[in-house]
Amino acid sequence: MPQRVWAAIGQPDFSYLDQRLRQRVDAGYFPGIGLRIGRGEQIIHEAYFGDGAPDQIVHVASAGKWVAVAVMAALVDSGALRWTDTARTFIPELSDVKGEASLAQLLSHTAGYPDYQPPDARRDDYQTLEEAVRQMASLPSVARPGARFQYGGLAMQVAGRMAELATGKTFNELFLEHIAAPLEMSRSGFSPVSVEPGFNPMLGGGFFTSTPDYGRFLAMLSQRGRYKGRQVLNAAAINVMQADHVKQARIVKDDFVAPARSVPRQDIYGLGQWREEVTPNGEPRLLSSPGWAGAYGWIDRQEGVWGAVIAKANVDVATADGYSTFLGATLYAPMVRDALRDAVDTATKRGVVNVPGAHLYYEERGRGAPVILIHGHSLDRRMWDDQFKVLARRYRVIRYDLRGYGRSSLPDEGVQFLHADDLRALMDHLGIARTRLIGLSLGGFIATDFLALNPERVVKAVMAGGDLFDVPGPDEPWTSEGIARRRSEIAQLRRDGQWAFKRRWYDGLVENAGAGRDLIRRPLWTMIDEWQMWQPLHVEPRLVLGRSVRQRLRDIKPQAPVLIVRGDRETAGFAITDLLIDCQIKIIENCGHLSNMDQPERFNAAVLSFLE
């Protein structure tokens, strides 16, 4: 796969990723975090937060599965094992169907073993693989080998014991010899097994490491097994590890890929690693190994980089806030991609505008009359990707993140402001006296507010996916009863989990979409996944005029031409048209609420025709 060339053009700015990691430490989710990003053996960014440090050692739970499989790959390279070797070949006491599972199936969660010990049994915290395997010999299988994908750890114990019997060495000795020594991983290992719940079994969850150590491991994998001139693993073994090993197995539960990337697929797992993204022909594009306590390593073959976030969560604190320590890692790789792409995009100007009590991040492109794009709720400036460059061929286009979204600062609970006032401050900073506004959903309501408050500064306005917003405005302050009710809703959201809330919101938008449903899935989820959810987690001030905008429009009778854009799958009315002197309506067929993403070509044509 061709890789993007970025280093020669500009140094990537990873400050936004740093900020998000720092926020998680400040929230108490993690006592510390280590971050390392590289390309090959070159470190392009490294940072530590809280009590994170280069020499800090933590157990990384399932992030160690990748390392365990690398040990196996080394033994296959040496001829000590084959991927097709069955468990019974080395462990005769596995006399039932469990003994028929191959080494590859044991390492890909397709062996037909139960994922974990039964609830009424002792958890798998045995200090040796020999004892662990002895205890699971009597467990019933859940499927024939190859028939079922069930993510877990027990089967990996059997694979580790096979390695010990084949070589006469403990699994940790094999790791130290074949992986740790050539990669200089002096702070890593598989023993002793942690006594904490969640970090066992040994192969599937007992690995401990440091940020630099894990980074060196990823650097080796990203170079097809080569590190500092030495072939640590055969390139063919790397290919086997990264290939699809789920095949036709029935997926009982996709613990990571579907939740992380929102695109249901069958080919989700290799050996010890998730195939988060693949190319149209099935080649892995993004590979990873997340741990339940927050550690996450990944290789991005599309961008030619790798990254390691090494952390161990204060799980009780995170859970109480509704934060998933397992799924919380999904935004790291996309954020790194954004930084790399920004570094080569020299045509786009980026900046920050200070407004009263906050700062707004913006991007600008093109020349001519100004056009400002205003995004919707839960999204950010990137929802305009299909419009930004197209409009910039004719206009000076500005897109920005609203306060509380994207890279802009978060609001303060109880501190009143209006999004429309922030927009005016942005225009003042950029020297824009009058502009053309394009807003969708929340952005459409903000465009309406701005037109009502500053009619002399609007040349034309496009309001997509919205109408009059029938909610209280700042002239209807929160009551004590309303605040109490809102606090109760927030508490319930935290109990249900932040990820569950995001998923319901995302599913609703996708379900409403039309012809572009499959096209919007990935970019839509990327934005919602990165959304910090300040709004549903706080008693939000009244940030739009709401019901009061109706009377304002009646009073001022704005002269600026307005275009209302709707997808035909939307159900909102057109009450606003009665309050506008010059109003056009454009209905886009087979289209949902996010019309600019769902049907971008038709949306762009309608907007350009109107603006011209």
N, C-alpha and C positions, 0 to 999 in steps of 0.2 A: 504494500500500500504506500503511495507517495506521502511524504511527510512535509508539513509546512516549514518553511525556512523563516525563522523569526529573529534569531540572535543578531544577524547582520544589520537589521533595520532599527530595532529599538529594544531596550531592556524591559521585559514585562513588569507591570506594576501589580504586586500581589497584596497590596495594602488592604483591599476590601476583604480578602480571605482572612488575613491576619485579624482584622477587626471582628469578624464573625467568631473566630476561635477565641479571641480575648473576651468577647461577650459571654461565651459559654462558661469560661472560667469565672468571670465576674458573677454570673448567675448561680454559681455553686455546683453546676453540673459536673465539673471536673476540677480536681485540685491543681492540675497542671496539664499542659499539652505540648508535645513536640511536633514540629512540622519540618519536613525536608522534601524538596522538589528537585528533580534532576533530569538531565538528558544524557543518556549513557552514563559515564562516570563523572560528568560535570555537574556540580551542584549549582543550581540557578537561584535557589532561595532556601533559606533556613531560618526558623524563628522558634522561640520558646515562650510559653505563657504560664503565669502562675508559678508553681514550683517545678515546672518542666525544665529539663536540662539535658545536655548531650550525654551525660553519664548516668542519667536516671534509668533504672530498670523496672519494668512493669510486666505483669502477665497480660497478654493481649488476646486471650480467649481464641475464638475461631480464626483470627488473623494468622494464627500459627498453622492452620491447615495447609496453606500454600507451602510453607517451609517443610512440613512433614512429607508432603508429596515430592518435593525436590530431593529429599534424602532417598526416597524410593527410586526416583529417576536415576540418581547416581548409581544405585545398586543394579538397576536394569542396564545402565551403560557398562558396568563392570562384568555383567554376566551372572551375577549372584542371584538375580530374580528375573522373571519375565512378566509382562503385564497380564499374560494369559494364565499364569500359575494359579491354581485353585487353592483355597484355604486348606482343604483336606490333605493336600500334598505335604504340608508341613505340620498340620495340627489334626491328627487322626481322630481325636475325640469329638471333632465337629462332624459327627457321623450322619446327621440329617441333611436336609437341603441346604443349610447354611454352609456346609463344606464345599458345595459346588460353586460358590461365588469366586470370581476371578479377582486378582489383585486390583485390576482397573475398576471393577465394580465395587470393591470394598472402599476405594478412594473416591468414588463418584456418587455415593449414596444411592446406588442402584442394586445393592447386594441382596436386598430382601430382608435385611436385619431390622429389628426395631430401632427407632432413632435413639432412645435413651432407655435406661432401666425402668421397669414398671414402677408406678407410684408407691407400691407397698414394699419395694425392695430397697436395699441399700444403694445409694447413688454410687456411680462409678468413680470412686476416689481412691482406688487401690494404688499402692506405691510401685507396683511392677506390672508390666504387660502380661506376664505369665499368670499372675493372680487374676487380673481383670478378665482375661480370655477364659480362664477356668470357670469363672462365675457366670459367664454368659453362654456357656456351652448348652445349658438346659433351657435357655429361653426359646420360645417358639418363634419361627420366622414369620414375617408378615406378607411375604410374596416370594415367588421364585426369582432367582437372580436375573436382573435385566428387565423385570416386569414393572417395577415401581420405583419412582424417585421420592425418597423421603429423607430430607436433610437432617443430619444428626451426627453422632460421634462414635457409637459403639463399634460399627464395622471397621473404622480406622484402627481400633485397638488390635483387631485381628491382623490387619495388614502389618502393623508395627511388630507384632509377635512373629509373623512370617519372616520379616527382615532379621530379627534377632536369631531365629533358628537357622536361617540360611547362612549367617556369618559368624555366629558364636559371640557376638558383641551386643551390648545393650543398645537400645535405640538412641539414647543420648550420645553414646560413644560414636555411633555411626554419623550422627549429625555433626559432632565436633570434627570428625575426620574428613567427611566428604563435602560439607558446606561451610561450617564455621571457620576452619583453618584457612582454606583458600580465600575466603571473603573477609578475613580478619574480624569475625563477629565474636569478639572477646567477652561480650556482655550478654550472651544469649544461650539458651539451652532448654531442654525438655524435662529436667529433673532438678530438684524434687518436685513432685506434683503439688500444686497449691492445695491447701486445705479449705480454701474458700469455695462456696457453692458457685457453680457456673464456669469454673476454670478446669473442669475435668470432662471427659477423659483426657489422658495424657496427650495423645496425638491430636485430638480434635480441639483441645482447649487449654492445654497446660504449658504452652510455649511462653517463655519470658524473653524480653529483648530490650534494646534501646533504640532511639530514633536513628542514629547513624548506622547501627548494625542492620536494621531492617531496610534502610535506604540502600546499603550496599547489596543486599540480597535482591532488591528490585532492579538495581542497576545491572546486575548480572543477567537476570531474566530478560530485561529489555534489550540486551545485546545478544540474544539467542544463546545464552549460557556462557558467554565469555566475560572475563573480568581481569583487568590488568595483564592482558596478553595471554591469559591461561584459559583453556576451555574447561570450565568447571562442570558443566553439563553439556551433553551432546545436543546439537540443534534439533535433531530428530526427536529427542526426548521432550524438548520444549514444545514442539509441535503436538506431540501426543497429549501433553498436559493441558494444552490450550484448546484441544479439539472438543467437539460435542460428544459427551459420554452419556447424556440422557437418552438420546436416540428415540426410540419409540416407547420408552417407559412411561407409564401413567404418572403424571405429576400429582402427588397427593396434596402438596401445598408448596407454592412458590414463595419461599420465605423472603426473597430479596429482589430478584430482577424485575418482576411485575410491579412490586411496590416502589422500587427505586426509579425505574425508567418508564413505567406506565404503558409499555407496549407488550402485551402477552405474547410469549413465544414458547416453543418447545425446547429449543437448543440452549438451555440456560446455564448448564454447568459442565465444566471440564473435569480435571482431577485436582481437587483441593482449591478450586477457584471458580468464581461466578463469571459467566460470560455476559456481562451487563449489556453490551451492545455488540452487534455483529453487522457486517456489510451485507448488501443484498445477496451475495453468493455464500453467506455463512461464515466468512472469515472473522475471527474475533477482532473487535475494534477497541473495546474497553473491558479490561479484566480486573478483577478485584478479589479481596479476601477480607470482609468486614468481621469485626468481633463484637459480641453483644454489649461489651462495656465501652465501646467507642473507638477502639483502634481500627484503622482502615488503611490498607495499602492498595495501590492501583497502578496499572500500566495502561497508558493511553497510546495505542498504536497509531491512531489517526494523527495525533499531534507530535508523536515521537518523544513523549515525556513519561515520567513515573512520579508517584508521590507517596509519602508515608505520613500519616497522622497517628502518633503513638500517644495513647491516653488510656486512663482507666477511671471510669465514671464513679461519682458518688450516686449510685443508682437510686437510692431512696429519695434523694433530693430531686433528681431529674424526673423520676416517675411522679412525684407529687406535683410537679409543674406540667405534667402531661407530655414531657419530652422523651422521645424514643432514643436510647443510646445506641441502638443497632441501626435504625433507619436514619438517624441524624447525620450520618456520614455521606449521604447521597449527593449533597450539594458541592463537595470539594472538587471533584474532577471537572464538572461544568464551570466552576469559578476559575479554575486554572486555565481551561480552554478560553474563556472570555479574556483573561489577561494576555494570553499569547496572541489572540486575534487582534486585540486592541493595539498591541505593540507593532503590528505590521500595517495597521489601518491609518496611514498618515493623512488621509483625506478628511478624517473626522477630528474636529477640535473637541476637547473635553475640558470641563472645568467645574468649579463649585461656586455657587452664589450664596453669600450670607444674607439671610432674611431675618427679621426679628425673631429671635429665639431658636434659630435653626440654620441649617445649610441645605441647599438643593444641588444635587448633581445633575449636570446637563451635558448633552452632546449636540454638536452643530456641524452642518455639512451644506455645501452649495452656496450659491450667490443669488442675489435678486431680492424680490419682495419677501418679507419674512412670513413663515408658516410655523406655527407651534402645535405640536402633537401632545395630547393629554391622555394618559393611559387609564385603564379601568382598575377597579378594586381587585386586590390580591395579585395584580400583575405589576409590570414596571415598563420602562421605556422600550424594552426589547419587543414588546407586542407589536411595535411599528416596524419591525425589520423589513417587511415586504413593502413598506411605503417610504421609509427614510431615504434610501438611495434613489428611488424612482422620482420622488418629488424634488430631490436635490438637483436634478438635472435642470430644473427651471426656477427653483426658489432657494432662498436661504432657510433651511429647515432646522428647527430646534426641537429636540425631544428631551424630556427631563423626567426624573423620578419625583413624584409627589412626596411631601413630607410624610414619613412613616412607611415608605416603600423603597425598594431597590437600594441604591447607594446613598440616598438622602437620609438625614438624621431622623430619629424617632421623636414623636411628640412627647409632651409631658402631660400626664393625666390631670385633668382639671384646668389646664391652661388653654384658654380660648383663642382660636385663630380661624381664618377662613382660607381654604385652598385658593380661592379667587384672589385673595390679597397676596398670597405667596406668588401667584402667577404675575401679578402686577409688579411685584418687586423684582422678579426675574427679568421682565421686560425692561424695567428701568435700568437694571445693571447692564443689560446687553444693548442699551441704547435704542430700543424699539418703541417708537411712538404709537404705531398702529400695526395690527397684524391680522392674519387669517388664522383662525382657530379650528383645529380638528380634534374632537374628543369623542371617546366611546365609553358607554356605560357611565361609571362615575366621572370619567373625563367629559362626557357629554353634559352631565349636570353642572360640572365646574365651568364649562364653556357657557352654559345658560346663565349661571351666576355672574360670570364676568361680563357678559353682555348686559345684564340688568344693572350691574354696578358701574361699569365703565363703557357705556355704549359708544363713546367717541373714540375709543381705542380699538374697535373691531371693524375691520374691512368686510369680512365675510366669516361665517361660522358653519361648520359641519358638526351636527350632533347625531351620533350613531348609537343605536341600541338603547336609547333612553327617551324619556319624556319629562314631564314635570315630576319631581321627586316628592311624593306625598309622605314626608317625614317632618318631625319638628326641626325648626331652625334655631339659631342662637336666641331669637326672641321668645322662645319657649324653653326656659331653663329646666335642667333636670330637677325632679322632685326627689325628696328623700325616699319615697316609696319606689320610684323608678330606679334610683341608684341601688337600693336593696335588691330589687328584682334582677337588675343587671349583674350584681355581684353573685347572685345565686346561679345565673346562667354561666358565668365565667368559671365558677367552681365546678359545675357539671362538665364543662368543656375540658378542664384539666383532668378530671377523673376519666373521661372517655379517651383522652389523648389528643395531642396536637395533630399527629399524623392522620388520625381517623377523621378529624374535622377537615383537614386539607383534602383528603381523598373524596369525601362527600361533595365538597365544593367543586372539585375537579370533575367528578363523575357527572354532576349536573350540567356543567358547561359542555362536556363532550356529548352527553345525551341530546342536548339541544342543537348540536351542530348539524350541518347539512352535508353537502358533497365533499367538503374539505375535512371531514371528521378525522380521518386517519392522518392527515397532514398536520393537524394542530396538536395532536397528542403530545409529542415530545417537547416542542417549545413551550406549550402551555404548562405541562407538568414541571419543566425546569424552573419557570418563573414562580409557580405556586409552591414548589418545594423550597425555593430560596426565600420566599416571603416570610418575614419574621413574625407575622400574625399579631402585631401590636394591637390592631383594631379589635378583633374578637376577644383578646385577653385583657382589655382595659375598658373602663367606662369612658368611651370616646367623647370628646367635646363635640358640639354641633358644628361641623366643619363645612357644611353647605347650607344655603339659605332655606332649602326644603320648601315647605308650603308657602312661606312668605314671598318667594320669588314671583308668584303669580301676580300679586298686586303691584310689585315693582315694575313688571313688564307692562301691565296695563297703564301705569302712570307715565312711563317714559316713552312708550311706543317706539322701540328701537328700529332704526332705518336699515341696518345692515342686512343684506340678503342671508338667508339661512337655508341649509340643505339638511333635511332629515333623512338618514339612511337606516333602513331596517332590513333584516333578513325575514323571509316569509314565514319562518318558523317561530318568530317572536310574537308575543301576545300583547305587548304594551300598546296603549292607545296613542292618539295624536292630539291630545288636548292643547298642547303648546301652540299648535298652528293657529288657533283662534287669537293668540296674543302677539302674533308677528305680522308685520305689514307685508314683507316679501319672503315667502316661504315656499320651498319646493320639497317634494317627497320622492325618494327613490327606494323601491322595493327590489331586493335582490333575491332571485328565486333559488330554491334548494339551499338555503343559507340560515344559519343560526344567529345567536346573539353576537358572537365575535366575528362580525361580518368582514372586517379587514383581514383576519387570519383565515377564515373559512373560505372566502371567495376573493382573494386579494386582487386578481386582475380586474374583476368587475367593480370591486370597490374603488380601485385606483382610477379606472376609467370614469366612474361617476364623479369622483372628487375632482379630478383634473378638468373635466368638462365644466364643472361648477366654478372652480377657481378661475378658469380662463374667461 
